[in-house]
Amino acid sequence: MIHNAKELSAEQKAVIENLLGRRVLESEAISVRAFEPPALSAERRETIAEQLRRYFAELDEHRQPASPQEADEVITEAIRSVRPGYRSHS
């Protein structure tokens, strides 16, 4: 079910803003969905974890050295690309 932000009670809006980590605009539509993630066996979970470790090790082999400040800037830029209203807490 989709709700218009302007039709939400102040309490509902506050809860949604808390979940999103940002202010909800009156012109926005809100949709909430609950689902149960698929269960993974311990073996499958370990296989996936090992594949991720190998993948990130391969990426690390090819990356250029960066200062902590440069790394923070890249992460902030990536967050802003999906959350334009994001503001750093530092």
Biopython code that builds the backbone (N, CA, C, O; Angstrom):
import numpy as np
from Bio.PDB.StructureBuilder import StructureBuilder

atoms = [
    (1, "MET", "N", (0.843, -1.169, 0.000)),
    (1, "MET", "CA", (0.000, 0.000, 0.000)),
    (1, "MET", "C", (0.891, 1.235, 0.000)),
    (1, "MET", "O", (1.905, 1.280, 0.696)),
    (2, "ILE", "N", (0.510, 2.223, -0.774)),
    (2, "ILE", "CA", (1.279, 3.458, -0.890)),
    (2, "ILE", "C", (0.514, 4.576, -0.183)),
    (2, "ILE", "O", (-0.696, 4.726, -0.347)),
    (3, "HIS", "N", (1.249, 5.349, 0.602)),
    (3, "HIS", "CA", (0.665, 6.480, 1.331)),
    (3, "HIS", "C", (1.326, 7.771, 0.870)),
    (3, "HIS", "O", (2.531, 7.805, 0.622)),
    (4, "ASN", "N", (0.538, 8.826, 0.756)),
    (4, "ASN", "CA", (1.090, 10.140, 0.469)),
    (4, "ASN", "C", (1.595, 10.746, 1.771)),
    (4, "ASN", "O", (0.906, 10.701, 2.790)),
    (5, "ALA", "N", (2.793, 11.310, 1.736)),
    (5, "ALA", "CA", (3.400, 11.866, 2.947)),
    (5, "ALA", "C", (2.508, 12.928, 3.584)),
    (5, "ALA", "O", (2.438, 13.032, 4.809)),
    (6, "LYS", "N", (1.836, 13.703, 2.763)),
    (6, "LYS", "CA", (1.003, 14.781, 3.311)),
    (6, "LYS", "C", (-0.206, 14.249, 4.082)),
    (6, "LYS", "O", (-0.830, 14.991, 4.840)),
    (7, "GLU", "N", (-0.539, 12.970, 3.895)),
    (7, "GLU", "CA", (-1.682, 12.372, 4.590)),
    (7, "GLU", "C", (-1.288, 11.623, 5.860)),
    (7, "GLU", "O", (-2.160, 11.121, 6.569)),
    (8, "LEU", "N", (0.003, 11.539, 6.160)),
    (8, "LEU", "CA", (0.459, 10.827, 7.348)),
    (8, "LEU", "C", (0.277, 11.683, 8.599)),
    (8, "LEU", "O", (0.356, 12.910, 8.543)),
    (9, "SER", "N", (0.030, 11.009, 9.739)),
    (9, "SER", "CA", (-0.016, 11.733, 11.004)),
    (9, "SER", "C", (1.412, 12.155, 11.352)),
    (9, "SER", "O", (2.377, 11.625, 10.800)),
    (10, "ALA", "N", (1.532, 13.096, 12.257)),
    (10, "ALA", "CA", (2.864, 13.553, 12.673)),
    (10, "ALA", "C", (3.676, 12.398, 13.233)),
    (10, "ALA", "O", (4.878, 12.307, 12.981)),
    (11, "GLU", "N", (3.031, 11.511, 13.995)),
    (11, "GLU", "CA", (3.725, 10.364, 14.574)),
    (11, "GLU", "C", (4.205, 9.402, 13.484)),
    (11, "GLU", "O", (5.342, 8.933, 13.529)),
    (12, "GLN", "N", (3.343, 9.105, 12.503)),
    (12, "GLN", "CA", (3.725, 8.213, 11.412)),
    (12, "GLN", "C", (4.904, 8.799, 10.622)),
    (12, "GLN", "O", (5.859, 8.101, 10.282)),
    (13, "LYS", "N", (4.804, 10.096, 10.345)),
    (13, "LYS", "CA", (5.854, 10.764, 9.590)),
    (13, "LYS", "C", (7.178, 10.716, 10.356)),
    (13, "LYS", "O", (8.231, 10.489, 9.759)),
    (14, "ALA", "N", (7.133, 10.927, 11.658)),
    (14, "ALA", "CA", (8.345, 10.893, 12.483)),
    (14, "ALA", "C", (8.999, 9.513, 12.451)),
    (14, "ALA", "O", (10.221, 9.397, 12.357)),
    (15, "VAL", "N", (8.176, 8.471, 12.529)),
    (15, "VAL", "CA", (8.708, 7.103, 12.486)),
    (15, "VAL", "C", (9.380, 6.844, 11.141)),
    (15, "VAL", "O", (10.482, 6.298, 11.096)),
    (16, "ILE", "N", (8.739, 7.224, 10.062)),
    (16, "ILE", "CA", (9.296, 6.996, 8.726)),
    (16, "ILE", "C", (10.579, 7.793, 8.536)),
    (16, "ILE", "O", (11.549, 7.278, 7.979)),
    (17, "GLU", "N", (10.598, 9.030, 8.987)),
    (17, "GLU", "CA", (11.806, 9.838, 8.874)),
    (17, "GLU", "C", (12.947, 9.225, 9.680)),
    (17, "GLU", "O", (14.102, 9.260, 9.257)),
    (18, "ASN", "N", (12.621, 8.670, 10.828)),
    (18, "ASN", "CA", (13.634, 8.004, 11.640)),
    (18, "ASN", "C", (14.198, 6.788, 10.900)),
    (18, "ASN", "O", (15.410, 6.570, 10.907)),
    (19, "LEU", "N", (13.341, 6.004, 10.269)),
    (19, "LEU", "CA", (13.791, 4.836, 9.510)),
    (19, "LEU", "C", (14.636, 5.230, 8.295)),
    (19, "LEU", "O", (15.646, 4.593, 7.998)),
    (20, "LEU", "N", (14.214, 6.279, 7.605)),
    (20, "LEU", "CA", (14.930, 6.710, 6.401)),
    (20, "LEU", "C", (16.200, 7.492, 6.714)),
    (20, "LEU", "O", (17.135, 7.522, 5.914)),
    (21, "GLY", "N", (16.224, 8.119, 7.878)),
    (21, "GLY", "CA", (17.375, 8.944, 8.232)),
    (21, "GLY", "C", (17.379, 10.282, 7.542)),
    (21, "GLY", "O", (18.428, 10.906, 7.385)),
    (22, "ARG", "N", (16.216, 10.723, 7.133)),
    (22, "ARG", "CA", (16.089, 12.030, 6.478)),
    (22, "ARG", "C", (14.654, 12.526, 6.578)),
    (22, "ARG", "O", (13.744, 11.780, 6.936)),
    (23, "ARG", "N", (14.475, 13.791, 6.255)),
    (23, "ARG", "CA", (13.154, 14.401, 6.266)),
    (23, "ARG", "C", (12.324, 13.880, 5.089)),
    (23, "ARG", "O", (12.854, 13.662, 3.999)),
    (24, "VAL", "N", (11.037, 13.684, 5.313)),
    (24, "VAL", "CA", (10.123, 13.258, 4.258)),
    (24, "VAL", "C", (9.412, 14.498, 3.723)),
    (24, "VAL", "O", (8.852, 15.284, 4.488)),
    (25, "LEU", "N", (9.442, 14.661, 2.416)),
    (25, "LEU", "CA", (8.791, 15.813, 1.793)),
    (25, "LEU", "C", (7.300, 15.547, 1.619)),
    (25, "LEU", "O", (6.880, 14.407, 1.420)),
    (26, "GLU", "N", (6.519, 16.599, 1.694)),
    (26, "GLU", "CA", (5.055, 16.472, 1.556)),
    (26, "GLU", "C", (4.659, 15.877, 0.210)),
    (26, "GLU", "O", (3.623, 15.219, 0.110)),
    (27, "SER", "N", (5.457, 16.094, -0.813)),
    (27, "SER", "CA", (5.128, 15.613, -2.160)),
    (27, "SER", "C", (5.500, 14.148, -2.385)),
    (27, "SER", "O", (5.192, 13.590, -3.438)),
    (28, "GLU", "N", (6.155, 13.521, -1.412)),
    (28, "GLU", "CA", (6.607, 12.145, -1.592)),
    (28, "GLU", "C", (5.512, 11.131, -1.286)),
    (28, "GLU", "O", (4.585, 11.398, -0.522)),
    (29, "ALA", "N", (5.646, 9.967, -1.899)),
    (29, "ALA", "CA", (4.784, 8.832, -1.608)),
    (29, "ALA", "C", (5.623, 7.826, -0.826)),
    (29, "ALA", "O", (6.810, 7.650, -1.100)),
    (30, "ILE", "N", (4.997, 7.168, 0.150)),
    (30, "ILE", "CA", (5.696, 6.240, 1.035)),
    (30, "ILE", "C", (5.111, 4.845, 0.857)),
    (30, "ILE", "O", (3.893, 4.665, 0.851)),
    (31, "SER", "N", (5.992, 3.865, 0.714)),
    (31, "SER", "CA", (5.584, 2.476, 0.635)),
    (31, "SER", "C", (6.461, 1.678, 1.591)),
    (31, "SER", "O", (7.686, 1.793, 1.555)),
    (32, "VAL", "N", (5.845, 0.878, 2.436)),
    (32, "VAL", "CA", (6.578, 0.050, 3.378)),
    (32, "VAL", "C", (6.233, -1.402, 3.087)),
    (32, "VAL", "O", (5.073, -1.751, 2.866)),
    (33, "ARG", "N", (7.259, -2.238, 3.091)),
    (33, "ARG", "CA", (7.041, -3.646, 2.795)),
    (33, "ARG", "C", (7.837, -4.490, 3.781)),
    (33, "ARG", "O", (9.021, -4.240, 4.005)),
    (34, "ALA", "N", (7.203, -5.466, 4.356)),
    (34, "ALA", "CA", (7.881, -6.397, 5.261)),
    (34, "ALA", "C", (7.973, -7.748, 4.570)),
    (34, "ALA", "O", (7.028, -8.189, 3.915)),
    (35, "PHE", "N", (9.116, -8.395, 4.723)),
    (35, "PHE", "CA", (9.273, -9.716, 4.138)),
    (35, "PHE", "C", (10.258, -10.513, 4.974)),
    (35, "PHE", "O", (11.087, -9.954, 5.691)),
    (36, "GLU", "N", (10.151, -11.802, 4.868)),
    (36, "GLU", "CA", (11.057, -12.687, 5.574)),
    (36, "GLU", "C", (12.141, -13.127, 4.596)),
    (36, "GLU", "O", (11.843, -13.775, 3.592)),
    (37, "PRO", "N", (13.402, -12.779, 4.881)),
    (37, "PRO", "CA", (14.457, -13.168, 3.952)),
    (37, "PRO", "C", (14.584, -14.689, 3.876)),
    (37, "PRO", "O", (14.274, -15.388, 4.841)),
    (38, "PRO", "N", (15.035, -15.198, 2.739)),
    (38, "PRO", "CA", (15.176, -16.642, 2.615)),
    (38, "PRO", "C", (16.228, -17.168, 3.596)),
    (38, "PRO", "O", (17.246, -16.520, 3.837)),
    (39, "ALA", "N", (15.970, -18.320, 4.140)),
    (39, "ALA", "CA", (16.901, -18.936, 5.081)),
    (39, "ALA", "C", (18.088, -19.515, 4.306)),
    (39, "ALA", "O", (17.914, -20.152, 3.267)),
    (40, "LEU", "N", (19.285, -19.284, 4.824)),
    (40, "LEU", "CA", (20.483, -19.845, 4.216)),
    (40, "LEU", "C", (21.098, -20.848, 5.189)),
    (40, "LEU", "O", (21.173, -20.606, 6.394)),
    (41, "SER", "N", (21.524, -21.955, 4.650)),
    (41, "SER", "CA", (22.207, -22.927, 5.503)),
    (41, "SER", "C", (23.565, -22.348, 5.896)),
    (41, "SER", "O", (24.084, -21.456, 5.225)),
    (42, "ALA", "N", (24.129, -22.854, 6.975)),
    (42, "ALA", "CA", (25.449, -22.403, 7.431)),
    (42, "ALA", "C", (26.490, -22.639, 6.333)),
    (42, "ALA", "O", (27.390, -21.823, 6.129)),
    (43, "GLU", "N", (26.355, -23.750, 5.643)),
    (43, "GLU", "CA", (27.296, -24.071, 4.571)),
    (43, "GLU", "C", (27.192, -23.063, 3.425)),
    (43, "GLU", "O", (28.210, -22.584, 2.924)),
    (44, "ARG", "N", (25.977, -22.745, 3.015)),
    (44, "ARG", "CA", (25.779, -21.781, 1.919)),
    (44, "ARG", "C", (26.266, -20.396, 2.337)),
    (44, "ARG", "O", (26.877, -19.688, 1.537)),
    (45, "ARG", "N", (26.003, -20.009, 3.571)),
    (45, "ARG", "CA", (26.441, -18.710, 4.085)),
    (45, "ARG", "C", (27.975, -18.621, 4.052)),
    (45, "ARG", "O", (28.531, -17.591, 3.673)),
    (46, "GLU", "N", (28.651, -19.702, 4.450)),
    (46, "GLU", "CA", (30.122, -19.722, 4.443)),
    (46, "GLU", "C", (30.659, -19.668, 3.023)),
    (46, "GLU", "O", (31.665, -19.006, 2.767)),
    (47, "THR", "N", (29.998, -20.359, 2.090)),
    (47, "THR", "CA", (30.411, -20.324, 0.688)),
    (47, "THR", "C", (30.321, -18.900, 0.151)),
    (47, "THR", "O", (31.246, -18.426, -0.510)),
    (48, "ILE", "N", (29.230, -18.229, 0.426)),
    (48, "ILE", "CA", (29.047, -16.846, -0.030)),
    (48, "ILE", "C", (30.096, -15.937, 0.607)),
    (48, "ILE", "O", (30.677, -15.090, -0.072)),
    (49, "ALA", "N", (30.340, -16.106, 1.896)),
    (49, "ALA", "CA", (31.336, -15.285, 2.595)),
    (49, "ALA", "C", (32.715, -15.476, 1.975)),
    (49, "ALA", "O", (33.446, -14.504, 1.785)),
    (50, "GLU", "N", (33.078, -16.709, 1.658)),
    (50, "GLU", "CA", (34.376, -16.979, 1.049)),
    (50, "GLU", "C", (34.467, -16.360, -0.340)),
    (50, "GLU", "O", (35.515, -15.829, -0.706)),
    (51, "GLN", "N", (33.401, -16.417, -1.113)),
    (51, "GLN", "CA", (33.389, -15.790, -2.439)),
    (51, "GLN", "C", (33.566, -14.276, -2.314)),
    (51, "GLN", "O", (34.275, -13.663, -3.111)),
    (52, "LEU", "N", (32.931, -13.685, -1.329)),
    (52, "LEU", "CA", (33.086, -12.247, -1.105)),
    (52, "LEU", "C", (34.506, -11.898, -0.674)),
    (52, "LEU", "O", (35.059, -10.897, -1.131)),
    (53, "ARG", "N", (35.104, -12.709, 0.200)),
    (53, "ARG", "CA", (36.490, -12.457, 0.614)),
    (53, "ARG", "C", (37.429, -12.485, -0.594)),
    (53, "ARG", "O", (38.298, -11.623, -0.730)),
    (54, "ARG", "N", (37.252, -13.482, -1.472)),
    (54, "ARG", "CA", (38.093, -13.566, -2.676)),
    (54, "ARG", "C", (37.867, -12.368, -3.591)),
    (54, "ARG", "O", (38.814, -11.792, -4.127)),
    (55, "TYR", "N", (36.591, -12.001, -3.760)),
    (55, "TYR", "CA", (36.255, -10.867, -4.629)),
    (55, "TYR", "C", (36.902, -9.579, -4.123)),
    (55, "TYR", "O", (37.509, -8.844, -4.902)),
    (56, "PHE", "N", (36.778, -9.303, -2.828)),
    (56, "PHE", "CA", (37.345, -8.072, -2.282)),
    (56, "PHE", "C", (38.871, -8.115, -2.257)),
    (56, "PHE", "O", (39.508, -7.074, -2.417)),
    (57, "ALA", "N", (39.466, -9.269, -2.066)),
    (57, "ALA", "CA", (40.927, -9.397, -2.131)),
    (57, "ALA", "C", (41.407, -9.054, -3.541)),
    (57, "ALA", "O", (42.425, -8.382, -3.708)),
    (58, "GLU", "N", (40.675, -9.518, -4.553)),
    (58, "GLU", "CA", (41.022, -9.208, -5.942)),
    (58, "GLU", "C", (40.901, -7.711, -6.204)),
    (58, "GLU", "O", (41.765, -7.123, -6.855)),
    (59, "LEU", "N", (39.847, -7.100, -5.709)),
    (59, "LEU", "CA", (39.697, -5.656, -5.875)),
    (59, "LEU", "C", (40.841, -4.911, -5.199)),
    (59, "LEU", "O", (41.387, -3.962, -5.763)),
    (60, "ASP", "N", (41.203, -5.334, -3.999)),
    (60, "ASP", "CA", (42.277, -4.676, -3.256)),
    (60, "ASP", "C", (43.612, -4.748, -3.993)),
    (60, "ASP", "O", (44.428, -3.833, -3.880)),
    (61, "GLU", "N", (43.844, -5.816, -4.739)),
    (61, "GLU", "CA", (45.091, -5.953, -5.487)),
    (61, "GLU", "C", (45.253, -4.851, -6.529)),
    (61, "GLU", "O", (46.377, -4.470, -6.855)),
    (62, "HIS", "N", (44.148, -4.339, -7.052)),
    (62, "HIS", "CA", (44.190, -3.388, -8.164)),
    (62, "HIS", "C", (43.895, -1.947, -7.757)),
    (62, "HIS", "O", (43.956, -1.047, -8.595)),
    (63, "ARG", "N", (43.582, -1.720, -6.511)),
    (63, "ARG", "CA", (43.223, -0.353, -6.134)),
    (63, "ARG", "C", (44.459, 0.493, -5.873)),
    (63, "ARG", "O", (45.509, -0.008, -5.469)),
    (64, "GLN", "N", (44.305, 1.778, -6.112)),
    (64, "GLN", "CA", (45.374, 2.733, -5.870)),
    (64, "GLN", "C", (45.352, 3.149, -4.403)),
    (64, "GLN", "O", (44.279, 3.237, -3.805)),
    (65, "PRO", "N", (46.527, 3.406, -3.812)),
    (65, "PRO", "CA", (46.550, 3.865, -2.420)),
    (65, "PRO", "C", (45.797, 5.190, -2.290)),
    (65, "PRO", "O", (45.824, 6.025, -3.194)),
    (66, "ALA", "N", (45.135, 5.364, -1.166)),
    (66, "ALA", "CA", (44.383, 6.601, -0.920)),
    (66, "ALA", "C", (44.510, 6.968, 0.554)),
    (66, "ALA", "O", (44.652, 6.107, 1.422)),
    (67, "SER", "N", (44.456, 8.263, 0.805)),
    (67, "SER", "CA", (44.496, 8.726, 2.187)),
    (67, "SER", "C", (43.138, 8.467, 2.830)),
    (67, "SER", "O", (42.147, 8.284, 2.123)),
    (68, "PRO", "N", (43.079, 8.449, 4.161)),
    (68, "PRO", "CA", (41.773, 8.289, 4.827)),
    (68, "PRO", "C", (40.775, 9.359, 4.388)),
    (68, "PRO", "O", (39.586, 9.074, 4.246)),
    (69, "GLN", "N", (41.246, 10.585, 4.173)),
    (69, "GLN", "CA", (40.356, 11.659, 3.729)),
    (69, "GLN", "C", (39.789, 11.370, 2.341)),
    (69, "GLN", "O", (38.598, 11.571, 2.099)),
    (70, "GLU", "N", (40.648, 10.897, 1.425)),
    (70, "GLU", "CA", (40.168, 10.551, 0.084)),
    (70, "GLU", "C", (39.150, 9.418, 0.139)),
    (70, "GLU", "O", (38.150, 9.440, -0.577)),
    (71, "ALA", "N", (39.407, 8.435, 0.984)),
    (71, "ALA", "CA", (38.471, 7.318, 1.133)),
    (71, "ALA", "C", (37.128, 7.812, 1.646)),
    (71, "ALA", "O", (36.084, 7.402, 1.140)),
    (72, "ASP", "N", (37.142, 8.697, 2.654)),
    (72, "ASP", "CA", (35.895, 9.269, 3.179)),
    (72, "ASP", "C", (35.142, 10.035, 2.102)),
    (72, "ASP", "O", (33.916, 9.949, 2.021)),
    (73, "GLU", "N", (35.868, 10.787, 1.271)),
    (73, "GLU", "CA", (35.229, 11.555, 0.196)),
    (73, "GLU", "C", (34.552, 10.631, -0.818)),
    (73, "GLU", "O", (33.450, 10.918, -1.284)),
    (74, "VAL", "N", (35.208, 9.532, -1.155)),
    (74, "VAL", "CA", (34.635, 8.573, -2.108)),
    (74, "VAL", "C", (33.377, 7.939, -1.519)),
    (74, "VAL", "O", (32.369, 7.798, -2.211)),
    (75, "ILE", "N", (33.435, 7.559, -0.250)),
    (75, "ILE", "CA", (32.272, 6.944, 0.399)),
    (75, "ILE", "C", (31.126, 7.938, 0.470)),
    (75, "ILE", "O", (29.981, 7.589, 0.180)),
    (76, "THR", "N", (31.427, 9.187, 0.857)),
    (76, "THR", "CA", (30.382, 10.215, 0.928)),
    (76, "THR", "C", (29.756, 10.449, -0.442)),
    (76, "THR", "O", (28.538, 10.586, -0.553)),
    (77, "GLU", "N", (30.577, 10.494, -1.479)),
    (77, "GLU", "CA", (30.059, 10.677, -2.838)),
    (77, "GLU", "C", (29.133, 9.519, -3.234)),
    (77, "GLU", "O", (28.089, 9.737, -3.848)),
    (78, "ALA", "N", (29.519, 8.301, -2.884)),
    (78, "ALA", "CA", (28.694, 7.137, -3.210)),
    (78, "ALA", "C", (27.362, 7.202, -2.474)),
    (78, "ALA", "O", (26.319, 6.899, -3.054)),
    (79, "ILE", "N", (27.385, 7.591, -1.208)),
    (79, "ILE", "CA", (26.137, 7.704, -0.434)),
    (79, "ILE", "C", (25.250, 8.775, -1.038)),
    (79, "ILE", "O", (24.045, 8.574, -1.189)),
    (80, "ARG", "N", (25.842, 9.924, -1.388)),
    (80, "ARG", "CA", (25.047, 11.021, -1.959)),
    (80, "ARG", "C", (24.443, 10.657, -3.311)),
    (80, "ARG", "O", (23.416, 11.214, -3.699)),
    (81, "SER", "N", (25.076, 9.720, -4.038)),
    (81, "SER", "CA", (24.536, 9.337, -5.340)),
    (81, "SER", "C", (23.204, 8.607, -5.195)),
    (81, "SER", "O", (22.392, 8.610, -6.121)),
    (82, "VAL", "N", (22.972, 7.979, -4.033)),
    (82, "VAL", "CA", (21.708, 7.288, -3.811)),
    (82, "VAL", "C", (20.826, 7.994, -2.782)),
    (82, "VAL", "O", (19.628, 7.724, -2.694)),
    (83, "ARG", "N", (21.429, 8.906, -1.999)),
    (83, "ARG", "CA", (20.677, 9.687, -1.004)),
    (83, "ARG", "C", (21.096, 11.144, -1.123)),
    (83, "ARG", "O", (21.915, 11.615, -0.334)),
    (84, "PRO", "N", (20.544, 11.870, -2.104)),
    (84, "PRO", "CA", (20.993, 13.235, -2.384)),
    (84, "PRO", "C", (20.971, 14.182, -1.175)),
    (84, "PRO", "O", (21.761, 15.126, -1.129)),
    (85, "GLY", "N", (20.108, 13.956, -0.221)),
    (85, "GLY", "CA", (20.031, 14.837, 0.949)),
    (85, "GLY", "C", (21.000, 14.469, 2.049)),
    (85, "GLY", "O", (20.963, 15.080, 3.117)),
    (86, "TYR", "N", (21.876, 13.484, 1.830)),
    (86, "TYR", "CA", (22.778, 13.005, 2.878)),
    (86, "TYR", "C", (23.746, 14.098, 3.315)),
    (86, "TYR", "O", (24.330, 14.803, 2.493)),
    (87, "ARG", "N", (23.898, 14.220, 4.634)),
    (87, "ARG", "CA", (24.900, 15.134, 5.201)),
    (87, "ARG", "C", (25.761, 14.336, 6.172)),
    (87, "ARG", "O", (25.245, 13.599, 7.011)),
    (88, "SER", "N", (27.065, 14.488, 6.051)),
    (88, "SER", "CA", (28.005, 13.778, 6.903)),
    (88, "SER", "C", (27.829, 14.210, 8.356)),
    (88, "SER", "O", (27.513, 15.368, 8.629)),
    (89, "HIS", "N", (28.032, 13.287, 9.277)),
    (89, "HIS", "CA", (27.885, 13.596, 10.708)),
    (89, "HIS", "C", (29.177, 14.061, 11.328)),
    (89, "HIS", "O", (29.199, 14.364, 12.521)),
    (90, "SER", "N", (30.244, 14.132, 10.582)),
    (90, "SER", "CA", (31.538, 14.543, 11.156)),
    (90, "SER", "C", (31.750, 16.028, 11.086)),
    (90, "SER", "O", (32.786, 16.525, 11.526)),
]
sb = StructureBuilder()
sb.init_structure("model")
sb.init_model(0)
sb.init_chain("A")
sb.init_seg("    ")
for serial, (resi, resn, name, xyz) in enumerate(atoms, 1):
    if name == "N":
        sb.init_residue(resn, " ", resi, " ")
    sb.init_atom(name, np.array(xyz, "f"), 0.0, 1.0, " ", f" {name:<3s}", serial, name[0])
structure = sb.get_structure()
